[in-house]
Amino acid sequence: MDFVTVEGRTLKHALRPIVDVIERRDTIPILGYLRLSLSGSTLKIEGTDLDITVITWIDVIDGKGEWTICLDSRTLDGIAGVAGVMPVRIERPAEDKAGENANIILGDGDASYELPTLPVSDFPDILSSGFDSAIDKFTNGQLAACLNKVDWCISTEETRYYLNGVFWEIGSSGRRFVATDGHRLSTCCYSPDPGNNPGYIIPRKTVAILTKHLAGKDVEVFGDLGKPTALEFRGGGFVIRSKMIDGTYPDWRRVVPKTSEFTFAMKRVELIDAINRSAVISSKERGRAIRFHNHEGRIAIERKSPDYGTAKVKTSAAWPTVDKRAAPDFGFNGGYFLDIARNCEGDLSVEMTDAGSPFKIKDADPTMTRIIMPMRV
């Protein structure tokens, strides 16, 4: 009988990114299954949702034959979880007994399971080629860290589908990641090295997989130069292949102010506290806007709610003046501005051209530029 034995803890670790990719509910049964292939002393495990494919390899304790089997992902993950450090032996049905259950045995027979199998020929191979060209290389978790700096700006609005991901730009002005939902924008320029690439829009789900499972890892990215349709990320013992969003990312530079007239220097912690204090009188439906105004030379925040009244919170930050002209009042969506403040490092500065133009936010991280659109208040 063909079989393979692996450590439960090793199997559990290998399944983590694959299980995150597989959808819990899918009308195509095979998409809930993993493809396991034994060759020599290595067990290859694959899972896909048709847009993302994750592949990993683990060393085996023992095995016999060269074969492939498809097993339910959630059940196998659960078995690996309860196995701990015990060995997990997977026995494949004989070739002449296709469709029968596979046997899984923990330890010395401490527990046993029978799992249904599906035909190996049903497993899709849609992301199996086209990854021959090296695009870029990231060390010490740089890829996940950079994506984390901008992913909170990804849009969830399906009508503008091209905003439902992070734009990876490799152009003449350097290499950066960009995300926007039309109300706020965040860019991370991780390298000044120029490139000549059409760019890629990495889908939101792929970004979540990369930031979760490649944090702190060295990563190499491969693709087909000139065809921004799919990418392959190699790192952390995994290969993650993903389709890219097919569309044209908007010219984000158009909303970045070239100059500014007033600069508001704010203490990040104090600003977050002030916004949270004002939010006491807001509701989910109304009262989202906050107004920044001059109160005796200091920055103050005001929030009004038609249902709960008005909140006014003073800060210690000075209200700027230029040539004896004080900056005009302005307003933001309180939730959007709070997201920006939470994702900044150290204190921040808000650069203003006028009350109706985009505002630029800078912090202690020189790689970052953040933009927020104003609101009428």
Secondary structure, 3 states (H helix, E strand, C coil): CCEEEEEHHHHHHHHHHHHHHCCCCCCCHHHHEEEEEEECCEEEEEEECCCEEEEEEEECCEEECCEEEEEEHHHHHHHHHHHCCCEEEEECCCHHHCCCCEEEEECCCCEEEEECEECHHHCCCCCCCCCCEEEEEECCCHHHHHHHHHHHHCCCCHHHHHHCEEEEEEECCEEEEEEECCCEEEEEEEECCCCCCCCEEEEHHHHHHHHHHCCCCCEEEEEECCEEEEEEEEECCEEEEEECCCCCCCCHHHHCCCCCCEEEEECHHHHHHHHHHHHHHCCCCCCCEEEEEEECCEEEEEEEECCCEEEEEEEEEECCEECCEECCCEEEEHHHHHHHHHCCCCCEEEEECCCCCCEEEECCCCCEEEEECCECC
